[in-house]
Structures are given as structure tokens and as C-alpha cells.
């Protein structure tokens, strides 16, 4: 079956959803536009808040492994992409990071008004005291006692009911991702949304796609299941940092774009725990309201508050057997922090294809990142103890579970060290895949120009986190949206010349 459009977007997350909303004027003027999404279109009441049931919202059950198995990555699969499952943590790309990227035309001055418009559109707020649960409050108190810088995290929420289960779907619709904001506006304006639609490869101004069956309890799409040839004057790939490079590789673009898939980053992360002497409320309120950038410049990591569910917590703790069983009895007393490392963009870390043509994450954590994560654990332990915890769990410590006073403060960096890092045992995870279609001017070292147009084409664009030349250092969704705004500006400005 054939389908013809003026423009087709592959993906509906922060990049694809935002891009679609910026093309509404073209749709209203008569342009035929479609969004193809590989995942289902979930309804709010689908989000049951039952942890194991909701793992199907993520690619590979929320534990997409790197090829060596040392890191597992979480990425959303459905209309809204990972904005279904993020915590709405809103950071602007730091000005110095934008400068390091070195993309002509992409400046802090260019991004600033885009950030302002997007933040208003998606209702970015500074959380009030009523949203600060015990875990967040204690983190702030611990940082302040130590003299560490602590800042409030801005969030894109509206009508938040503080259910605390942001990472497995928002049943109240308070999280203002593309599922709630940009996609409904785009569909209302006449843009077609095709869920359950797998794109196999890109041809010349065309896509080979297969539409699957609609899972029970999700919205149906307008196309019946089957294979389609989709033709379009312009095609924009927004399938995410693993998905977009893999699609281009399957389509043969690696032969003329040697940087395709390379310079992949993912913010290696550790979730660490402290045990407070009494029950605390960490499962209500908002999971993340504070962070510390104290060690970003020198040691290359952020510390953020966090909250995770029992099953995932067992993985994050990095413990086994009786020790794990005993610690999980303290679940209602857990304080939680997440460590986000600013990893380097290395040519040796790349997205490839497995034997079946699916995305494969070839990523080896660097010695520098491991050292950074170890130094961060020492600082996290200090914060937990300053906040009143009796016990902490640090995966790279000589004894992963240790109590207040067992290790002198001055000895923490020796006690928690890289000699205890064991690949495939130390529970490093990731949720911020970036790079693989990096922007730049040279086709030998980049895949697109500064507006997302793939080198050597005049009809093919990219609009997602794969555009990042290096790590964003911060949670990336707002930067993805700002880049989508730039890509859309280019498309709208050239629309009269589409052929």
C-alpha cells in the first residue's frame, strides 16, 4: 500500500512531537503531514502505577543493555517517547556546553528565546514547598550542612497530583510532555498520527514501514496493519539517539557518512541509597525537586534527588542474597540520590546494528567516568550522613553497606574507589542517550548541519538527541525541543521550494 505526504516525522518524543507542533501552520495551510510512531498510543488510565506491568512502556523492558552488558539504558516506547516516562526535570543547555559544541549558528543567544517560549508552552514551574517530600527535604538539609551548593529543579508539570510514579507514566496527565501537549495540538490541526508503525529503512524520499496490531487498551491508529511504502517531499527522523542512527545505518548512509552512529554518550548513572532511622515519605510528593552542581566543573557529575520503585531498587542497590533481602526491608526508610556523569563523546562509543538489523549500543565506560562515579559516591555518602542516615549503600565501596562512623570522613575517597568497580556487577544505568548523528560542518566528522539536515541531501533531516555533538551535561529533553524548534524553522522557511 502506498501513502503520499508532504512531510513525514519518524518518532513522537521530545524531538518529533515538538517538531510536529511547529509545523501546524503548514498543516492548516493544506500540507499533508504524518507522525509515525513505533510504539502504542497509551491512554492515561493505562498507567496503572504497578511497576512490573509498566515495564512494557520502555524498550526492552527498561533494561536495554550495552553490547558488553555493563550498562542498562531506559528509553520510552510509545506516543510521547521518553517524555511519557521522564520526571519533567527541566534544564537549559549550559552556555559553556553550547560553546563547547562549536556548531556554527547554534549559540546561547539563539537558544535563549526558544527555551523561554518552550518553557511557557509546557508550563515549566519552580516547585513549591508542598511538592517537596522528605527525601528531597533531607537532601537539601544535608547539602546545606556540608556547605554544598544546592538548587531547585524546575519542572514541566500542571495540575500535578504528586502520585510519585512519574517514571512509569502519569495517570493524571500532569506531566506536560509531548503526549499531553504537542501531539494533541498537532492531531487537532490535522496532522496524522500513526502508532504501532515500525520504519524499516529510508529510501529516496520514501520510507518502508510496517503497521502492527493495536495492543488492548491503547488508542487505535488510522492505518490498518500491514506493509506500506510512504513517500514524502521531506522526511524528519526523530527516533531517538539509538533509533535514528540505526535507521540511517540500515538504509546505507554509513558508507558516505563515516561519523554516523559515533560519538555516542549516555550520562552513566548510579542510584545510591541511604537508610534513615525512621520511615520517610519518598513515594509521594515529587520525586525530584533538588540537585547539586557543586562538583560538575571539577569532577564532572551532578547529584539529583530521585525515587525508584521496589523492583528497580533491587537492581540499583547492587546487592545479592541475604544482604539484599535485609536492606529491602528498609525500603520505607530509603533516601535516594542519582549520580549523573558528564561522559566524553568518544569515536569508539557508537550505535551499530546487530545481526537482525536492530540498534546495538557499543559503549565502554571510560576510566575517567568510573573515577568520577566513585568520587561522587563519597560525596553522596557525606550528604546522606549529614541528613541523618545511619547506613549508606555505595556499590564501589570496600564494603558496599556501611554505617555512620565506620569509615572516617577523610578516608571515604580511599574506601570508595575504582578498584571495586566491576563491569556487569556495578549497577550503572542510563536514561539520556545522546549523539550518533552529531551536528557539524564536515561530513567526515558529522552527520547533519546545524539545522539537522543530513549532509548530501536536501530532503532528509534529524530532530532528536542524536544531533548532540557531545554530552549536554544536564537532563536533555528541553535542549532536544529547542533543536526541534530550529529544524522546524528551517523547514517552514523552505516549504515553498519543496519538490
C-alpha positions in Angstrom: 0.0 0.0 0.0 1.2 3.5 -0.8 0.8 6.7 1.2 1.9 10.1 0.0 2.7 13.1 2.2 4.4 16.5 2.0 6.3 15.7 5.2 6.7 12.7 7.5 8.2 12.6 11.0 9.5 9.4 12.4 9.1 9.5 16.2 6.9 11.4 18.6 9.1 12.2 21.6 10.7 15.5 22.6 12.1 15.9 19.1 9.4 14.6 16.9 6.5 15.9 18.9 7.9 19.4 19.3 8.7 19.5 15.6 5.2 18.5 14.6 3.6 21.2 16.7 5.8 23.8 15.0 4.5 22.6 11.6 0.9 23.2 12.5 0.7 26.4 10.3 1.8 24.3 7.3 -0.9 21.7 8.1 -3.5 24.4 8.4 -2.4 25.7 5.1 -3.1 22.3 3.5 0.2 20.4 3.8 -0.2 16.7 4.4 1.9 15.7 7.4 2.2 12.5 9.4 3.9 11.3 12.6 5.0 7.6 12.5 5.5 6.2 16.0 6.8 2.6 16.6 5.1 2.3 20.0 1.5 2.3 21.0 -0.7 5.3 21.8 -1.3 4.8 25.5 -4.2 6.3 27.4 -3.8 7.9 30.8 -5.7 5.1 32.6 -3.3 2.6 31.1 -0.7 3.8 33.6 -1.6 1.6 36.5 1.4 2.6 38.6 2.2 -1.2 39.0 5.8 -1.4 38.4 6.2 -4.7 36.5 3.1 -4.0 34.3 4.5 -0.7 33.2 7.9 -2.0 32.1 6.3 -2.6 28.7 6.3 1.2 28.3 10.1 1.0 27.8 12.3 -0.5 25.1 13.4 -4.0 26.2 11.6 -3.7 29.5 13.6 -0.7 30.7 16.9 -2.5 30.7 18.4 -2.1 27.2 21.9 -3.4 27.7 25.1 -2.1 26.1 26.8 -4.7 24.0 29.2 -5.6 26.8 26.3 -5.8 29.3 27.9 -3.3 31.7 25.2 -0.6 31.5 21.4 -0.8 31.0 19.5 2.0 29.4 15.9 3.1 29.8 14.0 4.7 26.8 10.3 5.1 26.3 8.4 3.3 23.6 5.1 4.9 22.7 3.5 8.1 21.6 5.4 10.8 23.5 8.6 8.7 23.5 10.6 9.1 26.7 8.6 12.2 27.7 6.0 9.6 28.8 8.4 8.4 31.5 10.7 11.2 32.5 10.3 13.3 35.6 9.9 16.6 33.8 13.3 17.8 35.1 13.9 21.0 33.1 17.4 22.2 32.4 18.5 24.6 29.8 21.7 23.6 27.9 24.5 25.4 29.8 26.0 28.3 27.9 29.6 26.9 28.2 28.5 23.4 26.9 26.8 25.1 23.9 30.1 26.8 23.3 32.0 23.5 23.5 29.7 22.0 20.9 31.0 24.6 18.4 28.1 24.3 15.9 28.0 27.4 13.7 24.8 29.4 14.3 24.0 27.4 17.5 24.6 29.9 20.2 23.4 30.6 23.7 21.8 33.8 22.3 19.9 31.7 19.6 18.7 29.2 22.1 17.6 31.5 24.9 14.3 32.8 23.3 13.5 29.3 22.2 13.9 28.0 25.8 11.7 30.8 27.0 8.9 30.0 24.5 9.0 26.3 25.2 9.1 26.7 28.9 5.9 28.7 28.7 4.3 26.2 26.3 4.9 23.2 28.5 4.3 25.0 31.8 7.7 24.9 33.5 7.5 25.9 37.1 9.6 26.0 40.2 8.1 23.5 42.6 6.6 24.9 45.8 7.2 23.6 49.3 4.1 21.4 49.0 5.8 19.3 46.4 8.9 18.7 48.4 8.8 15.2 50.0 11.0 14.0 52.9 13.7 12.6 50.6 14.1 15.9 48.8 13.9 18.0 52.1 16.6 15.8 53.7 18.9 16.0 50.7 18.7 19.8 50.8 19.4 19.8 54.5 22.4 17.5 54.1 23.9 19.7 51.3 23.4 22.8 53.4 25.1 21.3 56.5 28.1 20.5 54.3 28.2 23.8 52.6 27.4 22.2 49.2 25.6 24.2 46.6 22.0 23.0 46.2 19.5 24.3 43.7 15.8 23.8 42.9 15.0 21.7 39.9 12.4 23.3 37.6 9.7 21.0 36.4 7.2 21.0 33.5 4.0 20.0 35.3 0.5 21.3 35.5 -2.1 20.0 37.9 0.3 17.6 39.5 -1.3 15.3 42.0 2.0 14.2 43.4 1.4 10.5 42.8 5.2 10.0 42.8 5.2 7.5 39.9 6.4 9.8 37.1 8.8 7.2 35.6 6.1 4.7 34.8 3.5 7.1 33.3 1.4 9.9 34.7 -2.2 8.8 35.4 -3.3 12.3 36.0 -1.7 13.8 32.9 0.1 16.4 34.9 3.5 15.9 33.3 3.5 18.2 30.3 5.4 16.1 27.8 4.6 15.7 24.1 1.9 13.1 24.8 -0.1 15.7 26.7 0.8 19.0 24.9 2.4 18.9 21.4 0.9 15.7 20.0 -2.8 16.5 20.8 -2.3 20.0 19.3 -0.8 18.6 16.2 -3.5 16.0 15.7 -6.2 18.6 16.3 -4.6 20.7 13.5 -4.9 17.8 11.0 -1.5 16.1 11.3 -1.9 12.3 11.1 -0.6 10.2 14.0 0.2 6.6 13.1 1.1 4.5 16.2 2.5 0.9 16.1 4.4 1.8 13.0 7.9 0.4 12.6 10.1 2.1 10.0 12.5 -0.4 8.4 14.5 1.8 6.2 14.7 5.1 4.4 14.7 5.2 0.6 14.8 8.2 -1.8 12.2 10.4 -0.4 10.4 7.3 0.9 10.1 5.0 3.9 9.4 1.3 4.2 7.1 0.7 7.1 5.0 -1.9 8.8 2.0 -1.2 11.0 1.3 -3.7 13.7 -1.8 -4.6 15.7 -3.1 -2.1 18.3 -2.4 -3.5 21.8 -5.5 -3.8 24.0 -6.3 -0.7 26.0 -4.5 1.7 23.7 -5.7 4.1 21.0 -6.1 2.8 17.5 -4.5 4.5 14.5 -5.9 5.4 11.1 -4.0 2.7 9.2 -4.8 -1.0 9.2 -2.0 -3.4 10.0 0.3 -4.2 7.0 3.2 -3.0 5.0 3.3 0.4 3.4 5.5 2.5 1.1 5.4 6.1 2.4 6.5 8.8 0.1 7.2 12.4 1.2 8.8 15.6 0.0 10.6 16.0 3.3 11.4 13.3 5.9 12.5 14.0 9.5 14.0 11.3 11.7 13.2 11.7 15.4 13.5 8.1 16.5 16.0 8.9 19.3 19.7 8.5 19.8 19.8 4.7 19.3 16.9 4.6 16.8 17.8 7.3 14.3 21.4 6.3 13.7 20.3 2.7 13.4 17.7 3.6 10.8 20.2 5.5 8.7 22.7 2.6 9.0 20.1 0.1 7.8 19.4 2.5 4.9 23.1 2.5 3.8 24.1 6.0 4.9 27.1 4.8 6.8 29.0 4.3 3.5 29.2 8.1 2.9 28.9 9.4 6.4 31.7 7.9 8.5 30.7 9.6 11.7 27.2 8.0 11.6 26.5 6.3 14.9 29.7 7.5 16.5 30.4 9.8 19.5 27.5 8.4 21.4 27.1 9.4 25.1 24.5 8.4 27.7 25.3 10.1 31.1 26.4 6.9 33.0 24.5 7.0 36.3 24.5 5.3 39.7 21.5 5.4 42.0 22.7 5.3 45.6 20.8 4.9 48.9 20.9 5.9 52.5 18.9 4.4 55.3 17.2 6.9 57.5 16.4 5.9 61.2 12.6 6.2 60.7 10.1 5.9 57.9 10.1 8.9 55.5 7.8 9.9 52.6 9.7 9.4 49.4 6.9 7.8 47.3 4.6 10.8 47.3 5.3 14.5 46.6 7.5 15.0 43.5 10.4 12.6 43.0 13.0 15.3 42.1 13.0 18.8 43.4 16.7 19.5 44.2 20.1 18.9 42.7 23.7 19.9 43.5 26.0 21.2 40.7 28.8 21.5 43.3 31.1 19.0 41.6 30.2 19.5 38.0 33.1 21.5 36.8 35.9 19.7 38.7 34.6 16.1 38.9 32.1 16.0 36.0 28.9 15.0 37.7 25.6 16.2 39.1 23.8 14.9 42.1 20.0 14.9 41.9 17.3 13.6 44.2 15.4 10.6 43.0 12.9 7.9 43.9 12.5 4.4 42.3 10.2 1.5 42.8 11.0 -1.7 44.7 12.0 -4.0 41.8 14.2 -1.4 40.2 15.7 -0.5 43.6 16.9 -4.1 44.0 18.9 -3.7 40.8 20.3 -0.3 41.7 21.5 -1.5 45.1 23.9 -3.9 43.5 23.5 -6.4 46.4 22.6 -10.1 46.4 21.1 -12.7 48.7 20.5 -12.1 52.4 22.1 -8.7 52.4 19.7 -7.5 49.7 16.7 -9.1 51.5 17.6 -7.3 54.7 18.1 -3.9 53.1 14.8 -4.1 51.1 13.0 -4.4 54.5 14.2 -0.8 55.0 12.6 0.4 51.7 10.3 2.9 53.5 13.3 4.5 55.1 15.4 4.9 51.9 16.8 8.2 50.9 17.9 8.2 47.3 20.2 10.2 45.1 21.2 9.7 41.4 24.7 10.5 40.2 24.8 11.7 36.5 28.3 11.6 35.0 29.2 14.0 32.1 30.8 11.5 29.8 33.1 12.3 26.9 32.0 11.9 23.3 34.4 9.3 22.0 34.5 7.9 18.5 34.9 4.4 20.0 31.4 4.6 21.5 28.9 4.1 18.8 25.5 2.8 17.7 25.8 -0.2 15.4 23.5 -2.9 14.1 23.1 -6.4 15.5 22.6 -9.5 13.3 18.9 -8.7 12.9 19.5 -5.0 12.0 18.3 -3.7 15.3 20.2 -0.9 17.2 23.2 -2.1 19.2 24.8 0.1 21.8 28.6 -0.3 21.6 29.6 1.7 24.7 32.5 1.2 27.1 32.5 3.3 30.2 35.8 5.2 30.4 38.2 5.1 33.3 37.6 8.8 33.8 33.8 8.2 34.2 34.4 5.4 36.7 36.6 7.6 38.8 34.0 10.4 38.6 31.3 8.0 39.8 33.5 6.8 42.7 34.2 10.4 43.9 30.5 11.1 43.6 29.7 8.1 45.9 31.9 9.6 48.6 30.1 12.9 48.4 26.7 11.2 48.3 27.7 9.3 51.5 28.6 12.6 53.2 25.2 14.1 52.2 23.3 11.0 53.5 25.1 11.1 56.8 24.7 14.8 57.2 21.0 14.4 56.5 20.7 11.9 59.4 21.1 8.5 57.7 22.5 5.6 59.8 23.6 3.4 56.9 24.6 4.0 53.3 24.9 1.7 50.3 27.7 2.5 47.8 28.4 -0.1 45.1 32.1 0.8 44.8 33.0 0.8 48.5 35.2 -1.8 50.1 32.1 -2.9 52.0 29.1 -1.7 49.9 26.9 -1.4 53.1 28.5 0.6 55.9 27.3 2.6 58.9 28.0 6.1 60.3 31.4 6.2 62.0 32.7 3.0 60.5 34.8 5.0 57.9 36.5 8.3 58.7 35.2 11.1 56.6 38.8 11.8 55.3 39.1 8.1 54.2 35.9 7.9 52.1 37.7 8.5 48.7 40.0 5.7 49.6 37.3 3.4 50.8 35.1 4.0 47.7 37.4 3.5 44.7 37.6 2.3 41.2 39.3 -0.9 42.2 35.8 -2.0 43.4 34.2 -1.2 40.1 33.2 -4.5 38.4 31.7 -4.3 34.9 28.4 -6.2 34.7 28.1 -6.2 38.6 28.3 -2.5 39.5 24.8 -1.3 38.6 25.5 1.5 36.2 22.4 2.7 34.3 21.5 5.4 31.8 18.4 7.3 30.6 19.9 10.1 28.5 21.1 8.6 25.1 22.7 11.3 23.0 24.7 11.6 19.8 25.2 9.4 16.8 24.0 11.9 14.2 26.1 14.8 15.5 25.8 18.3 14.0 28.7 20.0 12.3 30.1 21.3 9.0 32.3 18.4 7.9 30.7 15.3 6.5 33.8 13.4 7.6 33.2 14.1 11.3 29.4 14.9 11.5 26.1 13.7 10.1 24.0 16.8 9.8 24.4 20.6 9.5 23.4 22.9 12.4 19.8 22.8 11.4 19.6 19.0 11.3 19.8 18.5 7.6 21.7 15.3 6.7 24.8 16.1 4.7 24.4 15.5 1.0 20.6 15.6 1.0 18.1 18.4 0.6 15.0 16.4 1.9 16.2 14.4 4.9 16.5 15.8 8.4 17.2 14.7 12.0 15.4 16.2 15.1 16.3 14.4 18.3 19.1 13.9 20.8 21.2 12.1 18.3 22.1 15.6 17.0 24.2 16.4 20.1 27.9 16.7 19.2 28.8 16.0 22.9 27.1 15.3 26.2 24.6 18.0 27.3 25.8 17.6 30.9 22.2 18.1 32.0 18.9 16.2 31.5 18.4 16.7 27.8 14.8 17.0 26.9 14.5 20.8 26.8 17.6 21.0 24.5 16.0 18.4 22.2 12.9 20.6 22.0 14.9 23.7 21.3 16.8 22.0 18.5 13.5 20.7 17.1 12.4 24.3 17.0 15.4 25.2 14.9 14.8 22.3 12.5 11.1 23.3 12.1 12.2 26.9 11.5 14.3 25.7 8.6 11.5 23.5 7.2 8.8 26.2 7.4 11.2 28.8 5.8 11.9 26.5 2.8 8.5 24.9 2.4 7.7 27.0 -0.7 10.6 25.2 -2.5 9.7 21.6 -1.5 9.6 19.3 -4.5 
